[in-house]
Amino acid sequence: MKVDESVLRSPPTITIGKEGITEKIVREIKIQIKKKKQLKVKFLKSAFETTDKKTSFELLADWSGTTILKKVGFVVVLGK
C-alpha cells in the first residue's frame, strides 16, 4: 500500500509518551484506522525506556492489526 502524501504532510494524530503502548492507544488507533485508512503516530523519546524503536513500532502494528507503511525517525505511518 502506498502512503498517502496528505498523511505525510499532516501532524501526527497520536503521540505515544513515557507510558508506552497502552490499551487506550491501541483502541484509539483501531477507531481512527477505520475512518482514515492511514494515520501517523509519533513516539516521544521517553517511550523507548523499556524497548527499542523497531520493536515498539512492530508491537504497535501487531496489537492494532495494522501494517507499517513508513518509518521516519520517531514517526511511523500505519495503514489498514
N, C-alpha and C positions, 0 to 999 in steps of 0.2 A: 504494500500500500504506500502510495506517495504522500509525503507530508504536505498539508495544505499551507501555502505561503502566509495566509492570514493568521494561522496559528503561530507561526514562527515570529511574526511581527508583533503579535499581541502580548500583553503581560501575562505571566503565569496565573492560572486560575486557582491553583492550590499551592500552598507553601508548607513544607514539612520542616519542623524545627527539632529542638532537643528531645522531644518526646518520641521522635521517630515515627515509624509507620504504625498508626493505631487503627482500630476497627472503625472509628468515626471517619478517618481519612479514606479508608478503603470503601466505605459505604458512600461517601460523597463522590468519589471517583466513579463508582458504578452508576450513580444517578446522573452525573454530568456526561459520561461517555454515551449514555443512551440518547441524550439530546444533541450532543455536538459531534459525535463520532471520533473526534480527536481533541486532546487537551494537553496543556503544557503544565508541568509540575516542577517547582523549584525546591531544591533541598538547601537548607542552610548548613554551614559547616558543622554546626553543633549536632546535626542529625547523624553524623558519622562517628560518634564516640564508641559505639559497640560493633559496627560493621563497616566495611569499606563501601565505596561508592558503587562499584559494579554489582556487588551483592545486594545492596539496598534497591537499586534500580530493578534488578531481576525479581526480587521478592515482591516489590510493589506491583509489577506487571503480573506476576503469578497470582497473587492474592486478589487482585482486582479483575482478573480474567481479561486483561488487555495485552497488547503487543507493544514492544518498544519500537518506535519508528525512527527516533533520532535522539542522540545524546550529545550535549554540548556543555562542558563544564559541570556545573551543579544542576543543570536543567535537563529534563527528559520529556520528550513528546510521546504520549501514549495514544494508541488507536484501538478500535474495536476490530 
